[in-house]
Amino acid sequence: MSDFVDPYIDPTTGILKNLVGAATQAELEAVEGDLVPIRALRLAAEPPKPTGDLAELRAIHRFLFSPIYDWAGEPRTVDIRENVERAGYFVPVSMIERAAGFAADELRADDYLRGMDRATFIARLAHHYDQFNTGGSALSE
């Protein structure tokens, strides 16, 4: 039996600990669905300083999710994976800074997707999203 305790999960409800009192996944998703789009509009009007790195992503995450999660914008402290069958783990905690730097360097090398035809833009956007979200293959090389 594992002694691991996920600091992000409420042991009573089994969902992410949250500031809004959601006790089910459906309630939490509804709150996110109501709050995050509104905050995204505000964020578009007043974006964080464009640093092109993990600090900028953290600022965006903090702005979007801080009304819901007290840890919004903070690097996670435990290794996690999606809660779906056969899901792989996201980039390990010990590698977050390195993986984010690698992803940022790749995005810069792609000139932040400027000037690409639609098909290339879509493919590279998907690639960069994966790199920032999971670490993708950046760490297996």
Helices and strands as residue ranges (DSSP letters): H 25-45, H 54-65, G 93-95, H 96-109, G 111-113, H 118-134
